[in-house]
């Protein structure tokens, strides 16, 4: 399920928005809960330093934010329309190494 939702499309605007980092896109906008959260959490360990996960979602995923912080990720949410959000997720600079 995760592989079909991820693409490696990168545009200059998307790269520039997050400091020129490589952007990996994950579209969960058509999935029903809890699948968006599951897909996002499965994608996080695959992110390399210097990569940004750009999640396309139809709602703001408030339950995700605390989980991201506890896992050592920073994020920025952009509301594009009432039913379209982009959540940019990247490894925090203070991230603890995985044990």
Protein Blocks (a to p, Z undefined) as FASTA:
>chain_A
ZZmmpccbdcfklmmmnoopacddddfklpccfklmmmmmmmmmmpcghiacddddfbdc
fklmmmmmmnopacddddfblmbccddddddfklccdZZ
